[in-house]
Amino acid sequence: MARIAAGLPPGTRLTDHISLAVLMASYPIETVHQVLQRTGRAGQRERDLPAHVMVYYAMALALYADVSTREVMRCLLEGVRWLGHPDAGTEPAGPSGISQARTRLGAGPLEQLYRAVVEPVAVEGTPGAFYRGWRVMSLDGTTLDAGDTTANARAFGRPRRACGVNTTGAFPQLRLVGLVETGTQVICGAQLGTCRTSEVALAADVLPSLTGEMLCLAERGLLGFDFWRTASATGAALVWRASATFTLPVLKRWADGSYRSELRWNPQCRSRDRTPMPVRVIVCTRPGASGAKATYRVVTNILEATRAPAAELAVLYRERWEMETAFDEFKTHLRGAQRVLRSKTPELVRQEAWGFLLAHFAIRAVMHEAALGRSRCVAIRRPGKVT
């Protein structure tokens, strides 16, 4: 897809400064330096584009996805000077210099910064964030189109189209799986892989982010004996959908309409422990639907009906669609509709993807604080002025 080297008006707007301030509020410069030290990316000598500037630049690419790389750098440097660093470069480097600086940085520091900072942010009183003491999370995945280069296609692969066995998609694709906090739409615990990597395989690496205080919602593609055992071991409450063909025998019925069942080992399972796992099944009805699509089943490891009545869990499961809303924000509104990641090499594609995740968290965290009547940016200062 051709990309127009769009620019912004000369100078900078107040919104440009605020954007940088939001990033620096979420990711303080001290934290960035610590991550650079741990990943061995801290520059041994001062460059025109030092590593810490490039970390913020990778996030700024997400805020200005529709403008040229040099224009993004200009906005970043103007913002740095406005925030009290007059020694910042006055003339942005060219595309080649920017690309070299991004390559020196790599994707590792962005991923480590994400791991160090990004986490659920909801507090008591955040609407839709909790259910009976559990923090409600959704587990799901999506894909991101990358630049159509030979290197990207070799690293990430192209998706197969349904219209033909030997037909592949136009762009290489990166797969993303993560947890979304339903009350804030913060994406945490994310993992990146190729389009050839199954969603279940990536989701297995996301599961360690679950804790005993969480309730995890998930779609039918993840339900299975092995994966359920691993997820249950985290201590989290699970409320997952079952496919129409998934066998769930009725062992006992409860007064709230749910019934006791169990997940059983089969020859496709890898687990050495073949002990059946008890579950509770809730049959949900779609209003206005008919026939085979009128009902679907939800499986949970909350076995006591008094702790989570069937009717409440049926309504709660609808919150899983907050995941789709978060991915829509991430892929359509932040990145831009029908846009691919602009990077031409696999390492920079990963760097750009982590930059998008970091920028999305910064925006969502500020929106959450604004909704609660707070702001981390009220005390951002520049020499001689207060904003």
Beta strands, then each sheet from edge to edge (+ up, - down):
strand 1: 130-131
strand 2: 134-145
strand 3: 173-181
strand 4: 186-194
strand 5: 214-218
strand 6: 237-242
strand 7: 252-253
strand 8: 259-263
strand 9: 277-285
strand 10: 295-300
strand 11: 381-382
strand 12: 385-386
sheet 1: 1+ 2- 3+ 4-
sheet 2: 1+ 2- 5- 6- 10+ 9- 8+ 7-
sheet 3: 11+ 12-
end
